């Protein structure tokens, strides 16, 4: 599903959080939104999902004006930083929950959830509860649950922000591999520049509610659009290319 953001603005009280944003995210791409805290990244993600409404502008999903469409009808999977798993449900039950809500008699449910458990490499943990899992395992369960209903768009808000460096690195590789196997249109917000430049097909750099540059990671590194982008790219990013 293609996402087209058209002249979108958002205010919270007197504070302009997003300022006339125009952005196209191609079908099947993996796009990272990066920038300083408060630059509007997570707000844009929540507007795409339908959790927030823009004050101005429109959102198009595969050519359909989705600006005022409800969250339930947007066919979107959303993964929060804090996982939001049900502690009274097993891993299997957590993943199955969205499908179970849609069709309690779905004959393909068992096979589908087993395939997702294999995909996230947690087949042996199906009967465990979230409190018995590591942070990285919980995040994989949250991603599998979001994928269970076959969304056309997957949105991730700081998906690995609460994890330690070693686990973050492992999950970066896993997310890239997952996207290759299931090429759903994916947008993720991160403060970690290295994470964005290593994983994403395209990177969108924000500053004060505006987009400073959009492009492939290597192109942004080689040809920064302005001094802000040039200075924003950290030494960690430079280590990817040298």
N, C-alpha and C positions, 0 to 999 in steps of 0.2 A: 504494500500500500504506500503510495506517495503522500507525503505531508507537505502542504504548502501553507506557509504563514504569510499573510498579506497585511502589511501596514498596521501591525498589532501594537497597541499601547495598553499599559496597565498602571493605575495609581493606587497606592494605599494611603488614605487620607490625603495629605498634600505632597506625598513623596512619589515621584515618577519612577517606577521600578523597571518598566519596559518602554522604550521610546521608538515607535514606528519601526518595528522589527519586520524584515522581509527575509524569508528563508525557505529554501526548497530542500527537502530530504527525499532522496530517490528510493524507490522500492527496493527492498532487500539490502540496503546499506546499513552500516554501523557507524553512527555519528556521535562524537563526544562534544559536550558543551562545557567549556572551561572559562575561568576568569576569577577575579578576586571575589571575596565574600561580599554579598549584597549587590552583585552585578546583574542579577536577573535570571540566572540559569535555571534554578529550581522553579521559579515562578512560571517561566515559559513551559517547563515540563508539565506542571500542574494544569496549565491552561490547555495544553494538548490533550491531557487525560480527561479534562472536564471538571476537575476539582475547583478551578477558578474560572471566572468569566472575564474576558477582556473588556476594557472600557471603549476600545476602538479597534477596528480591524476584523479580519475573518480568518478562520482556519478551514482549509480544504483537505479532505481525506479522499484520495483517489477521485478527485473532481467533484466531490459532493461537499456543499457548504455544511460543515459540522459545528459551526460556532455555537449554536444553541441546542445541539443534540445532547441527550442525556449521557451520562457516563456509561450506563449499561448498554447503550446502542452503538458505542464507538468501537467495539471489538478490539479493546486495548488491554494488555497485561501490564500491571504496574508493580514494581518491586521497591519496597521502602528500605531505607538504611537499617531500620531496627527489625527487619524480617517480618514482623506481625504474624508469626505462626501461632496456631492454637495449641497451648501447652497440654490440654486434655485430650488431644488427638495424636495418634501415631504419625510417623513420617508418611506412611501410605495414605492415611486418612486426610492429612493436610494437603497432599498433592491432589487427591481425588475430589476434594471438597467442591471446587468450581464446577466440575463436570457433573457431580452428584446433584448439585442444585438445579442444573439445567434439565437433567433427565435421570431420575432415580433408577430407571430400568434399562439404562444404556448397556447393551450387550458387549460393547467394545471397551467398557471401562477397565476391566481387569487387564487386558492386553495393553491398553494405552498407558496405564500407570506403571505397569512392569517395564515397558519400554523407556519411560521417563526415568525410572529408578536406575536402569542400566546406563542411561545417558549421563546421569549425574554421579554414577559409580557408587550408589548407596543401596544396592540390592539387599545387602546383608543387614541393613539398618532399618528396614521397612517397618518393623514392629516396635522400634524405639520411639521415645517421646523427645520433643525438642530439648528438654532439660538434660538429656543424655547425649547431646551432640556438641561438637565444637562450633565455634563461630563460623568457620568456613563451611562446615557441613550444613548449618542452618541456612546460610546464604544460598547454597545450592538447592536446598529444599524449596526456599522461597521462589527461586527462579523456575524450578520445575512446576510449582503450583501455578505460576503465571502463564506457563506454556501449556498447561493441561487443557485449556479451553480453546487451543489453536488460535491465539490472537493474531491479527494482522499487523499489529504494532506492539513492541515491547519497550516500556519506559523504565529506566533504572535511575533512582535518585541516590547518588553517593553509595553505590551498591557494596563497596568494599571499605567504606570509611571507618567502620568500627573494628576492623581487623588489624592484626599486626603485620609488619612488613613482609615477612616470609609467606604468610598465607595470602596476602594481597597479590604477590608475584605469581603464586601458583594459580590463583583464580583469574588473573589476567589471561594467562595461557589457556585456561579452561574456557573462558568466555569467548575467546577468539575461535577456538576449536568448535565450541557449541554453535556459534554463528555460522560457521562453514557447513555444519551438518543441518542446521535449521535456519536458513537465511531469512528470518523474519525482520522486517524493518525495525531497527533498534536505535534508540536515542538514550544516551546515559550522561548524567551530570557527574562531574568529579572535580575536586580541587587538586588532584594529583596530575600534574602535567605529563609526567613520564607515563602514567597509566593511559592517558588519552592518546599520546603520540605512539605508543606501542600497540594499542589495540584497535583504534578507530580507522575507518576508511577515510573519513573527513573529520576535521576539527573546526569548531566554531568558537572563536575567542570573543568574550564579552567584556565590556567595561561600562560601568554606570548606566546600565539598561540599554546599551547600544551594541551592535556587532562591529567589532574592529576588523576582523578578517575571517574568511571561510576558505578552506582548502584542504588538500591532502597534506598529511603531516610533514612530509619531506619538502613540499613546496612552501609551506609556512616557515619552516626552519631556514630554507635557502633564500626565500624572498619575503621577509616580513613587511607588512603593509605600511607600518609606521614605527616610530620610536617606542611607543607603548608596547607593541607586540615584540619588537626586538629585545627590549629590556625585560619583558615578562617571561620570555622563554628561559628556563632555568638551566643550570649546569647539568642537571639530571637528564634533560632532554638532549643536550649536546652529546652526552655519553652514548645515546642510542646510535648516533651517526658517526662517531669517531672512536 
